[in-house]
Amino acid sequence: MAKVRYQMFLEAEQKQNLEKIQRDFKISVAEIIRNAIDSFLSELKVKKKLPVKDDMADKLLSIAGACKGGPKDLSDRHDRYLYGTDRK
């Protein structure tokens, strides 16, 4: 994933805490912040407060309504039309 520059302000205590984590875990402050953001976004997705990006759903939805006409009962009797018999 490509990285983009983003500048922000932190509280002095937040900066001190990040620098302590940096020293303790030997990872950059930027990496700590990226990990925290990823964790926060994942939590929102689980709580369904953020839309989940789903490539397969996008592909399937892109063909919705592509076909016109067809039997009026297609959604109810799709097995008969696909397999030649009603499946249970």
Backbone as a chain_set.jsonl record, in Angstrom:
{"seq": "MAKVRYQMFLEAEQKQNLEKIQRDFKISVAEIIRNAIDSFLSELKVKKKLPVKDDMADKLLSIAGACKGGPKDLSDRHDRYLYGTDRK", "coords": {"N": [[0.847, -1.168, 0.0], [0.579, 2.174, -0.866], [2.18, 4.893, 0.72], [1.185, 8.026, 2.096], [1.941, 11.409, 2.833], [1.107, 12.911, 5.94], [0.324, 15.418, 8.084], [0.04, 16.248, 11.526], [-1.155, 17.452, 14.72], [-0.145, 16.667, 18.03], [-0.928, 16.062, 21.46], [1.304, 17.066, 24.073], [1.808, 15.077, 25.98], [0.943, 12.789, 24.611], [2.873, 12.641, 22.598], [5.179, 12.18, 24.169], [4.517, 9.675, 25.244], [4.396, 8.13, 22.903], [7.08, 8.284, 22.082], [8.291, 6.899, 24.169], [7.233, 4.329, 23.777], [8.378, 3.891, 21.305], [11.122, 3.734, 21.981], [11.053, 1.497, 23.722], [10.029, -0.618, 22.126], [11.433, -0.422, 19.826], [10.523, 0.521, 17.299], [9.386, 2.722, 14.708], [7.791, 5.899, 15.372], [5.93, 6.598, 13.463], [5.174, 4.071, 12.492], [3.969, 3.012, 14.777], [1.77, 4.729, 14.994], [0.46, 4.184, 12.536], [-0.209, 1.484, 12.982], [-1.939, 1.791, 15.155], [-4.02, 3.246, 13.975], [-4.904, 1.366, 12.047], [-5.823, -0.631, 13.798], [-7.903, 0.747, 15.106], [-9.624, 1.291, 12.914], [-10.277, -1.341, 12.158], [-11.693, -2.159, 14.398], [-13.927, -0.463, 14.219], [-15.062, -1.474, 11.868], [-15.821, -4.034, 12.705], [-17.776, -3.328, 14.514], [-19.559, -2.449, 12.75], [-19.681, 0.215, 12.001], [-18.341, 1.338, 10.036], [-18.097, 1.162, 6.578], [-17.336, -1.937, 5.063], [-14.817, -2.766, 2.846], [-15.319, -4.691, 0.125], [-14.241, -6.546, -2.371], [-15.31, -8.686, -3.885], [-18.074, -8.447, -3.465], [-18.454, -5.95, -4.646], [-17.87, -6.599, -7.319], [-19.926, -8.443, -7.894], [-22.194, -6.844, -7.462], [-21.833, -5.062, -9.508], [-22.836, -6.274, -11.771], [-25.497, -6.436, -11.351], [-28.755, -6.137, -12.496], [-28.001, -6.252, -15.12], [-29.093, -7.939, -17.013], [-32.04, -8.038, -18.904], [-35.515, -8.818, -18.957], [-36.575, -12.272, -19.164], [-37.819, -15.089, -17.214], [-40.597, -14.426, -15.052], [-40.645, -15.666, -12.604], [-38.056, -16.267, -11.901], [-36.318, -15.838, -9.664], [-37.561, -17.377, -7.714], [-37.653, -19.946, -8.822], [-35.102, -20.693, -9.657], [-33.438, -22.985, -9.495], [-34.792, -24.889, -11.062], [-34.537, -23.725, -13.578], [-31.758, -23.684, -13.84], [-30.887, -26.35, -13.375], [-32.811, -28.033, -14.36], [-34.593, -29.242, -12.732], [-36.502, -29.102, -9.684], [-34.756, -28.329, -6.822], [-34.245, -29.406, -3.519]], "CA": [[0.0, 0.0, 0.0], [1.374, 3.395, -0.957], [2.076, 5.793, 1.876], [1.057, 9.445, 1.794], [2.348, 12.266, 3.945], [0.008, 13.498, 6.705], [0.857, 16.159, 9.23], [-0.975, 16.454, 12.551], [-0.684, 17.909, 16.019], [-0.373, 15.776, 19.159], [-0.737, 16.619, 22.789], [2.681, 16.818, 24.518], [1.834, 13.776, 26.665], [0.848, 11.75, 23.576], [4.197, 12.562, 21.969], [6.081, 11.521, 25.122], [4.155, 8.248, 25.313], [4.823, 7.493, 21.658], [8.54, 8.169, 22.097], [8.633, 5.814, 25.104], [6.922, 3.077, 23.069], [9.403, 3.771, 20.264], [12.354, 3.235, 22.603], [10.834, 0.167, 24.297], [9.764, -1.639, 21.104], [12.36, -0.19, 18.71], [9.839, 0.748, 16.027], [9.199, 4.161, 14.505], [6.531, 6.501, 15.814], [5.009, 6.494, 12.329], [4.651, 2.696, 12.462], [3.06, 2.898, 15.924], [0.535, 5.445, 14.643], [-0.229, 3.415, 11.49], [-0.799, 0.301, 13.616], [-3.07, 2.239, 15.979], [-5.105, 3.592, 13.06], [-5.425, 0.103, 11.523], [-6.583, -1.27, 14.868], [-9.113, 1.532, 15.289], [-10.505, 1.065, 11.771], [-10.774, -2.717, 12.248], [-12.708, -2.174, 15.456], [-15.126, 0.164, 13.672], [-15.659, -2.404, 10.911], [-16.473, -5.092, 13.486], [-18.981, -2.726, 15.093], [-20.368, -2.058, 11.597], [-19.815, 1.66, 11.919], [-17.551, 1.757, 8.894], [-18.347, 0.189, 5.519], [-16.25, -2.87, 4.765], [-14.494, -2.828, 1.422], [-15.411, -6.088, -0.29], [-14.08, -6.561, -3.819], [-16.22, -9.653, -4.492], [-19.408, -7.842, -3.449], [-18.443, -4.903, -5.667], [-17.945, -7.247, -8.637], [-21.269, -8.997, -8.067], [-23.156, -5.751, -7.581], [-21.637, -4.359, -10.779], [-23.621, -6.929, -12.821], [-26.914, -6.402, -10.991], [-29.59, -5.432, -13.463], [-27.396, -6.291, -16.454], [-29.975, -8.69, -17.908], [-33.432, -7.61, -18.93], [-36.428, -9.869, -19.395], [-36.459, -13.545, -18.476], [-39.043, -15.522, -16.54], [-40.995, -13.617, -13.901], [-40.435, -16.437, -11.372], [-36.666, -16.714, -11.919], [-35.725, -15.888, -8.327], [-38.186, -18.465, -6.951], [-37.465, -21.265, -9.447], [-33.802, -20.694, -10.344], [-32.909, -24.35, -9.61], [-35.439, -25.528, -12.21], [-33.958, -23.182, -14.797], [-30.343, -24.05, -13.921], [-30.622, -27.794, -13.327], [-33.884, -28.78, -15.001], [-35.422, -29.865, -11.698], [-36.561, -28.338, -8.431], [-33.872, -28.908, -5.792], [-34.682, -29.155, -2.138]], "C": [[0.896, 1.237, 0.0], [1.132, 4.282, 0.264], [1.968, 7.229, 1.382], [1.414, 10.237, 3.042], [1.113, 12.867, 4.598], [0.579, 14.158, 7.941], [-0.272, 16.403, 10.219], [-0.337, 16.951, 13.834], [-1.062, 16.884, 17.077], [-0.295, 16.571, 20.449], [0.681, 16.249, 23.226], [2.793, 15.442, 25.181], [1.735, 12.62, 25.664], [2.204, 11.541, 22.912], [5.185, 11.84, 22.881], [5.788, 10.02, 25.212], [4.586, 7.5, 24.058], [6.333, 7.297, 21.627], [9.0, 7.082, 23.064], [8.371, 4.45, 24.452], [7.968, 2.829, 21.989], [10.696, 3.193, 20.837], [12.194, 1.788, 23.087], [10.731, -0.922, 23.233], [10.642, -1.501, 19.867], [11.651, -0.187, 17.351], [9.533, 2.247, 15.927], [7.839, 4.625, 15.032], [5.499, 6.4, 14.696], [4.375, 5.11, 12.266], [3.672, 2.472, 13.612], [1.72, 3.543, 15.58], [-0.235, 4.697, 13.564], [-0.904, 2.184, 12.074], [-2.027, 0.672, 14.447], [-4.271, 2.586, 15.101], [-5.734, 2.331, 12.477], [-6.292, -0.607, 12.555], [-7.918, -0.568, 15.087], [-10.111, 1.287, 14.155], [-11.082, -0.348, 11.776], [-11.877, -2.83, 13.283], [-14.01, -1.55, 14.959], [-15.835, -0.758, 12.682], [-16.414, -3.507, 11.64], [-17.784, -4.584, 14.074], [-19.932, -2.229, 14.011], [-20.635, -0.556, 11.531], [-19.019, 2.211, 10.747], [-17.803, 0.739, 7.792], [-17.111, -0.663, 5.246], [-16.046, -2.902, 3.26], [-14.443, -4.302, 1.032], [-15.379, -6.143, -1.812], [-15.056, -7.518, -4.489], [-17.637, -9.081, -4.542], [-19.494, -6.748, -4.509], [-18.574, -5.498, -7.062], [-19.348, -7.787, -8.895], [-22.312, -7.897, -8.252], [-23.026, -5.017, -8.915], [-22.445, -5.001, -11.906], [-25.119, -6.937, -12.512], [-27.682, -5.571, -12.005], [-29.054, -5.461, -14.873], [-28.305, -6.99, -17.463], [-31.399, -8.175, -17.786], [-34.293, -8.776, -19.415], [-36.216, -11.141, -18.592], [-37.753, -13.886, -17.748], [-39.327, -14.667, -15.304], [-40.72, -14.33, -12.578], [-38.988, -16.922, -11.235], [-36.07, -16.817, -10.515], [-36.299, -17.031, -7.497], [-37.829, -19.837, -7.501], [-36.129, -21.371, -10.169], [-33.212, -22.096, -10.48], [-33.505, -25.066, -10.822], [-34.807, -25.029, -13.511], [-32.483, -23.551, -14.956], [-30.123, -25.537, -14.111], [-31.707, -28.636, -13.968], [-34.799, -29.473, -14.001], [-35.46, -28.966, -10.483], [-35.688, -29.047, -7.412], [-34.395, -28.526, -4.429], [-33.505, -29.122, -1.221]], "O": [[1.851, 1.326, 0.772], [0.011, 4.393, 0.761], [2.578, 7.601, 0.38], [1.207, 9.778, 4.166], [0.182, 13.286, 3.911], [1.246, 13.511, 8.75], [-1.395, 16.723, 9.828], [0.88, 16.877, 14.006], [-2.146, 16.304, 17.038], [0.335, 17.627, 20.507], [1.207, 15.223, 22.796], [3.769, 14.725, 24.962], [2.375, 11.584, 25.852], [2.631, 10.407, 22.691], [5.943, 10.985, 22.423], [6.707, 9.201, 25.251], [5.082, 6.376, 24.135], [6.813, 6.251, 21.19], [9.999, 6.411, 22.804], [9.186, 3.534, 24.562], [8.395, 1.693, 21.78], [11.292, 2.283, 20.259], [13.082, 0.958, 22.89], [11.272, -2.015, 23.403], [10.608, -2.346, 18.972], [12.111, -0.802, 16.389], [9.437, 2.942, 16.939], [6.884, 3.854, 15.123], [4.323, 6.144, 14.956], [3.177, 4.985, 12.014], [2.651, 1.808, 13.433], [0.663, 2.969, 15.843], [-1.457, 4.579, 13.654], [-2.038, 1.865, 11.713], [-3.03, -0.043, 14.444], [-5.408, 2.258, 15.441], [-6.959, 2.226, 12.413], [-7.362, -1.122, 12.23], [-8.949, -1.224, 15.236], [-11.302, 1.097, 14.403], [-12.25, -0.539, 11.437], [-12.876, -3.516, 13.068], [-15.089, -2.065, 15.253], [-17.064, -0.817, 12.657], [-17.519, -3.875, 11.241], [-18.775, -5.311, 14.127], [-20.98, -1.658, 14.311], [-21.686, -0.119, 11.062], [-19.026, 3.416, 10.497], [-17.728, -0.461, 8.056], [-15.988, -0.16, 5.206], [-17.001, -3.048, 2.498], [-13.625, -5.063, 1.547], [-16.37, -5.825, -2.47], [-15.584, -7.205, -5.556], [-18.324, -9.218, -5.554], [-20.508, -6.635, -5.197], [-19.304, -4.966, -7.898], [-19.896, -7.61, -9.983], [-23.202, -8.008, -9.094], [-23.989, -4.421, -9.398], [-22.718, -4.34, -12.908], [-25.917, -7.397, -13.329], [-27.3, -4.445, -12.327], [-29.582, -4.774, -15.747], [-28.281, -6.657, -18.648], [-31.889, -7.914, -16.687], [-33.837, -9.614, -20.193], [-35.73, -11.09, -17.462], [-38.67, -13.067, -17.676], [-38.408, -14.243, -14.604], [-40.576, -13.679, -11.543], [-38.729, -17.892, -10.523], [-35.383, -17.792, -10.212], [-35.595, -17.597, -6.66], [-37.713, -20.796, -6.738], [-36.026, -22.061, -11.184], [-32.549, -22.381, -11.477], [-32.792, -25.776, -11.532], [-34.57, -25.81, -14.433], [-32.004, -23.714, -16.079], [-29.28, -25.95, -14.907], [-31.538, -29.848, -14.107], [-35.694, -30.219, -14.4], [-34.555, -28.158, -10.272], [-35.863, -30.24, -7.166], [-34.926, -27.433, -4.234], [-33.667, -28.923, -0.017]]}, "num_chains": 1, "name": "protein.A"}
